[in-house]
């Protein structure tokens, strides 16, 4: 199963952190680190808008 889908299921509340860790085969603390870590290039990043007045 795709790790991103498992993490997304956890974030949406479909599974618990413990279930997520079991599916991924890692420790719950590692899952928490993955979830709180910045996303890679998978998703587009928003670019902050700058004022034209400087």
C-alpha positions as CSV (number, residue, x, y, z in Angstrom):
1,X,0.0,0.0,0.0
2,X,1.2,3.5,-0.8
3,X,2.6,5.2,2.3
4,X,1.0,8.5,1.3
5,X,-2.4,7.0,1.3
6,X,-1.9,5.4,4.7
7,X,-0.7,8.7,6.2
8,X,-3.6,10.5,4.5
9,X,-6.1,8.0,6.0
10,X,-4.6,8.8,9.5
11,X,-4.8,12.5,8.9
12,X,-8.4,12.2,7.9
13,X,-9.2,10.2,11.0
14,X,-10.0,6.9,9.3
15,X,-7.3,5.0,11.2
16,X,-5.4,5.6,14.5
17,X,-1.7,6.4,14.7
18,X,-1.0,2.9,16.0
19,X,-2.8,1.3,13.0
20,X,-0.9,3.6,10.7
21,X,2.4,2.6,12.2
22,X,1.4,-1.1,12.0
23,X,0.5,-0.8,8.3
24,X,3.8,1.0,7.5
25,X,5.8,-1.4,9.7
26,X,7.4,1.4,11.7
27,X,7.1,2.9,15.3
28,X,4.3,5.3,16.1
29,X,6.9,8.0,16.9
30,X,8.4,7.7,13.4
31,X,4.9,8.1,11.9
32,X,4.4,11.3,13.9
33,X,7.8,12.5,12.6
34,X,6.7,11.8,9.0
35,X,3.4,13.5,9.4
36,X,4.9,16.6,11.0
37,X,7.8,16.8,8.5
38,X,7.5,19.2,5.6
39,X,6.1,17.7,2.4
40,X,8.4,16.9,-0.5
41,X,7.8,18.0,-4.0
42,X,4.6,15.9,-4.2
43,X,2.4,18.8,-3.7
44,X,2.7,22.3,-5.2
45,X,4.0,24.9,-2.8
46,X,2.3,28.2,-2.5
47,X,4.4,31.3,-3.2
48,X,3.9,34.2,-0.9
49,X,2.6,37.3,-2.6
50,X,4.7,40.5,-2.4
51,X,3.3,43.9,-2.2
52,X,3.8,46.1,-5.2
53,X,4.5,49.1,-3.0
54,X,7.6,47.5,-1.5
